[in-house]
Amino acid sequence: MHKSNISIDVYLDEQKVPEQIKWKASDSNADMEQIAKAMMVAFWDGADKSALRIDLWTKDMMVDEMADFYYQLLMTMADTFNRATNQPEMSADMKEFAKAFMQKFKKSQLQQNQ
């Protein structure tokens, strides 16, 4: 059996707020650690039938970046859901929600900036 590792280092300030996130995967083509402003990791506990999550973002992550991050996550989650369940209609519904979510966010940002 092949083993692959993903390592994540989170650097915190004095108040334990993330300042920097670095990660590296053993099977990646990248030679160096990668820097990220945010991360979401989810695990499925089959025994408890529950999702366990780690959601972190650095203090320099901008609000518009966070919205774009969520939009992209929702879109890729829809693709993954379709591959895992063969439910293209439900996947399309998820993508429509993601698009509406982003449009609503952009509208709210325009209103706030006026």
C-alpha positions as CSV (number, residue, x, y, z in Angstrom):
1,M,0.0,0.0,0.0
2,H,1.3,3.5,-0.9
3,K,1.3,6.1,1.8
4,S,1.0,9.8,1.1
5,N,1.4,12.7,3.6
6,I,0.0,16.1,3.7
7,S,1.6,18.4,6.3
8,I,0.0,21.7,7.4
9,D,1.8,24.3,9.6
10,V,-0.2,27.2,11.1
11,Y,1.8,30.1,12.5
12,L,-0.1,32.0,15.2
13,D,0.2,35.5,16.7
14,E,0.2,36.1,20.5
15,Q,-3.6,35.9,20.5
16,K,-3.5,32.5,18.6
17,V,-4.9,34.1,15.5
18,P,-3.4,32.5,12.3
19,E,-0.8,34.7,10.6
20,Q,0.4,32.2,8.0
21,I,-0.6,28.8,6.7
22,K,1.9,26.6,4.9
23,W,1.3,23.1,3.5
24,K,3.1,20.4,1.6
25,A,2.0,17.2,0.1
26,S,4.4,14.3,-0.4
27,D,2.9,13.4,-3.8
28,S,2.9,17.0,-5.1
29,N,5.0,18.2,-8.0
30,A,5.8,21.3,-5.9
31,D,9.3,21.2,-4.3
32,M,8.6,23.9,-1.7
33,E,5.9,24.5,0.9
34,Q,2.9,26.2,-0.4
35,I,1.4,29.3,1.3
36,A,-2.3,29.7,1.8
37,K,-4.5,32.4,3.3
38,A,-7.3,30.0,4.3
39,M,-8.0,26.3,4.6
40,M,-10.9,23.9,5.2
41,V,-10.3,20.3,6.0
42,A,-13.1,17.9,6.6
43,F,-13.2,14.3,7.8
44,W,-16.1,11.9,7.9
45,D,-16.4,9.8,11.1
46,G,-18.2,6.7,9.9
47,A,-18.8,5.4,13.4
48,D,-20.5,8.7,14.6
49,K,-21.9,9.6,11.2
50,S,-20.6,13.1,11.6
51,A,-18.3,15.6,9.8
52,L,-15.3,16.8,11.7
53,R,-13.9,20.1,10.3
54,I,-11.0,22.5,10.6
55,D,-11.6,25.9,9.2
56,L,-8.8,28.5,9.5
57,W,-8.0,31.7,7.7
58,T,-5.2,34.3,8.2
59,K,-5.8,37.8,9.4
60,D,-4.8,39.2,6.0
61,M,-7.6,37.2,4.2
62,M,-9.8,39.9,2.7
63,V,-13.6,39.6,2.8
64,D,-13.9,39.4,-1.0
65,E,-11.2,36.6,-1.0
66,M,-13.3,34.7,1.5
67,A,-16.4,35.0,-0.6
68,D,-14.5,33.8,-3.7
69,F,-13.0,30.9,-1.6
70,Y,-16.5,29.8,-0.5
71,Y,-17.9,30.2,-4.1
72,Q,-15.1,28.0,-5.5
73,L,-15.5,25.4,-2.6
74,L,-19.3,25.2,-3.3
75,M,-18.7,24.7,-7.0
76,T,-16.1,22.0,-6.5
77,M,-18.2,20.3,-3.8
78,A,-21.0,20.1,-6.3
79,D,-18.7,18.4,-8.8
80,T,-17.5,16.0,-6.1
81,F,-21.0,15.2,-5.0
82,N,-22.0,14.4,-8.5
83,R,-19.0,12.0,-9.0
84,A,-19.7,10.3,-5.6
85,T,-23.5,10.0,-6.0
86,N,-24.2,10.3,-9.8
87,Q,-26.8,12.9,-9.0
88,P,-26.3,15.6,-11.8
89,E,-29.5,17.4,-11.0
90,M,-28.6,17.9,-7.4
91,S,-25.1,18.9,-8.4
92,A,-26.6,21.5,-10.7
93,D,-28.8,22.8,-7.9
94,M,-25.8,23.2,-5.7
95,K,-24.0,25.2,-8.4
96,E,-27.0,27.4,-8.9
97,F,-27.0,28.1,-5.2
98,A,-23.3,29.0,-5.4
99,K,-23.9,31.4,-8.2
100,A,-26.8,33.1,-6.4
101,F,-24.6,33.2,-3.2
102,M,-21.9,35.0,-5.1
103,Q,-24.3,37.4,-6.8
104,K,-25.9,38.3,-3.5
105,F,-22.5,38.8,-1.9
106,K,-21.4,41.1,-4.7
107,K,-24.6,43.1,-4.4
108,S,-24.2,43.5,-0.7
109,Q,-20.6,44.7,-1.2
110,L,-21.7,47.3,-3.7
111,Q,-24.3,48.6,-1.3
112,Q,-21.8,48.8,1.6
113,N,-19.3,50.7,-0.6
114,Q,-21.8,53.4,-1.6
